[in-house]
Amino acid sequence: MKKIVLFIFIVIAFSCKSQDKKPLLGASDFQKDLNAKFKDASKSPLTKKGLKKFKGLDFFPIDNKYKVKARLEKTPDALIFNFPTTTSRVAVYRKYGVLSFKIANKEFELSIYQNVNPKPEYVNHLFLPFLDNTNGKTSYKGGRFIDVYTTDIEDDGTVVIDFNESYNPYCAYSNRYSCPITPRDNYIDVEIKAGVMAYNKPE
């Protein structure tokens, strides 16, 4: 009898624990992974107050209109570009190329960059910062970033750019970070209603 009671107690306790563990919010793997990172105190860019109140990032609805195939024109002879940052630090990148694409039948171009001295795990990483007409309204005022990888580039020189996976620099969440400032040249005259939305810092 005691064994049966103990078994029932364990089952109930496990069930309650499972109910307390809420599923991660997100309509895609990208959104769920980002929310998991922000929820993890060891990885999150949020302040202690922000982490305490965190329930999930706000995202624009996923829209395949903002997932585009871009043509990449590489710029192997480009000079090193010194990115100013939100602190006195200077981030050193080289212009990797120019991406040409269409959204709503309008043509746009964005420059994409590569870190001059990347850590081993970022060797294939390309940096795509951009500004658009949602900045300061429904998205972060300083623009957003997209991660692209050299391994994403097809043999015909095209690469898929998914603005649904655009995210805010860490400076949007805390003043303790030093973030590259998006060049004004990387402004596109359209509303990119995709990706992470603006974050309201807790009072």
Secondary structure, DSSP 8 states (H G I E B T S, - for coil): -HHHHHHHHHHHHHHHHHHHS-----SSHHHHHHHHHHH-TTT--S-HHHHHH-----B----GGGEEEEEEEE-TT--EEEEEBSSS-EEEEEEEEEEEEEETTEEEEEEEEEESS--GGGTTEEEEEEB-TTBTTTB-TT-EEEEEEGGG--TTSEEEEEGGG-B--GGGT-TT---B---GGGB-SS----SB-------
